[in-house]
Amino acid sequence: MRIVAISDTHHRHEQVVVPDGDVLVHAGDLTRSGDPAEVIEVMRWLTRLPHRHKIFIAGNHDWVFELQPAVAAGLVPAGVTYLQDSGCEIDGVRFWGSPVQPTFLNWAFNRARGEEIDRHWQQIPIGIDVLITHGPPHGLLDLAGSEHAGCEMLRRRVEIIRPVCHIFGHIHGARGTDTLGSTRLINAAICTEDYRPINPPFVLDLQDGIAAIHSGAGLSP
């Protein structure tokens, strides 16, 4: 299965060149303001892309998904899957997505560190192949200035469930790849810290429990 991973397009989606693949994964912050009009435009863009399957989660900018979930649900077209502390399975590959992140200014899907946010992570089942969260695990692809912004409880859960890959974004300046045990980590932020959508998507192949990355920041196609 070929997965194309992106995140943090911030309503600059039309400027992103998205390579083909089996599954497109968007790890949140599709919009700038999170209003329904922006979501509609992004959904129209997603439906035009050639991938057989499109999966996305919301991010801290995507307010309508938290404040008006019924309205948001009506904006998601057939053929596009929205995950919010939920999962899906495609050709035997199990995906799980959650939009929450540790409290970060006054944004959507903020949760206090510790027990409050861990209630979300404890819902992630054992046996997930691809984990999608908006924010990173603590200490890995999460450096915001001089501080690690990732979630400690998320890192603990990833260490327990050991997905094949974990796709996220949120911290634009920490874009890249890393590993946590056997799990391949991908911060797939498209926008830079000053919201320029110049980073390429990541392309990875999943086969026999291994995620092989073929292109992305600092990698050759």
N, C-alpha and C positions, 0 to 999 in steps of 0.2 A: 504493500500500500504506500503510495506517495502522498505525503502530507505537505501542504504549503502553509507556513505559519507566519502570521502578521499580528500586530497589535498597535494600539495608539496611532491610528490614522487621523483622528481629530478632525473629521469632516474634510480632509484633504485627499480622500480616497481616489478621486479621479486622476490624481497625479501619480498614483502608484502603479507600476507595471507588475502585474501578478502572473507568475508562470503557471502553467497548467499542472494539474495533479488530480488525484482521486478525491482528496478531502481538503477543503480550505478551512483553516482554523483561525479565528480572530479572537484575541485574548482581551478585548475590551477597549474602552475609550474610542468608540466609533465616531463620536460627535465632539463638538466644543461646548455647546450649552446644554445638550441633552433634551432639547424640545422635540415634540413629535415630527415636526417638519424636517428636521435634520435626519431623524431616524428613517423616515420614508425615503429620502434621497439615498441613504446608504443601502437600504434594502433593495431599491431598484438597481443599484450598482451590483450588489451581490448576485441578484438573479440573472444579470447579464454575463457573469463570469462562467467559464466552461466547466468548472469542477462538478462532478456528479453529486457531491455532498458539500454543504456549507454549514459549519458549526460556529457559533459565537457566544460569548458571554458579555455582560455589561462591564463597564469600568466606572471609576469615580466621577467621570464627566457625564455619564449617561443617565441623567436624573429620572427620566420618565419611567425607566424600568423599576426604580424603587418607589417613587412617589405615586405613580399611576400604573400599577402592574397590569390591570385589566386593559387599559388603553394600549400599553406597550405590546401586550400579547396580540392585539388586533392588528398591529403594524407588521408583524412577522409573516411573510408570505409562505405559501407551500414550497417545499424544497429547501427551506432554511430552518435550521434547528437552533433554538435558544436554550441554553442550559443555565439554570440558577439553582445551585445545590442539587443538581440532578445529573443523570447520565443518559447515554444512548450507546447502541452497539451497531457497528458498520462492518460487514464482512468478517465478523468474529473479533474485531478490535473494539475494546471497551473504552469509552470516553467518559470523563466526568468534568463538570465545570462549576466554578463558583466565582461570583464577582466581588466578594468582600476583601477588604484589606485593613491593616491596622489604621486606627484613626489618623487622618492626614488632612490637616486644616478642616474646612467645613464642606466636605464633599459627600457624594452619594456612597452608599455601602460601606461607610466607616463602621468599624467595630473596635471596641476597647481590646487592648492586648490582654492575653490571659484567658480566663474562662469564657468570656463572651464570644471571642472570635473562635476559640477552640471548639465550641459547639458546632460550628460550621464544618471545621476540618474533621471532626469525628464522624460526620456523615459520609465521608469518602470511603467507599468499600475497599476491602482487600481485593486484589485481582484486577484493578484498573490498569489499562495499558497506557493511556494518554490522559494526563491530568492537565486541566486548563484553569488557571487562576489569573486574576488581574495583577496581583502583587507577587513579588518573589519571596522565596524562603530567606530567612535571616542569614546574612554573611555571604550570599552567593548572588552575583549580578544584581546587587541591591544598593550600591554605593551612591548616595545622594549628597554631593559635596564631600564632607568628611565623615558622614554618618551612614551606618547601615540601616536602611529603612525597612528591610524585609521582616517577615513574621517568624518568631522563634517557634511558635506552636505549629505553624505550617511545615517548617523544616523537620520537626519531630515526626509529623504525620507522614511526610514523604519518605523519611528513613524507615518507617514501619511498613508502608504499603508498597514501596519500591516500584513505582510505575516505570515503564520503559522510557517514557519521556515526560517532561513537565514543561509546558509552554506558558509563558506569562509576559508581562510588559511593565507598565506603570512608571518605572524609573528609566526615563529615556536615555540618560547618559551612561547607564550600565548595560546597554545592549550588548549581546554576545552569547557565547555558549560556555558551559562548564559541565561538570559532573558531580553527582552526589551518590557515592557508592556506584551502583550499576545504572543509575538513572541519568539520562542525558537532560540537561537543563538548557532552555532556550529563552532568553529575553529577546522577544521579537519586535521591539518598538520600531516603528517606521519613522516617526517624527523624532527629530533631535530635541535637545532641551529648549531651543528657541522655536520649536514647532515647524521646522522645515521637514517635509516628507521625503527625505533623500536616501534613507536606508533601504536596502533591498529586502524582500521577503526571504525567509529561510525555506529551503526545500530539503526534506528528509524522507528516507525510505524506511519503513518498518517491515522487518522480516525476521522471523524466528526469535522474537524477543530482543532484537537489536535495532537501534535507531541510527542510521547512517546519514550524516548531513552532507549534502552535495553542493549547496551554495548558500550564500548569505554574507553577512559582513565579514570581510577579511578572508573569504573563501572563494575559490574559483568555481564557476558553474560546472 
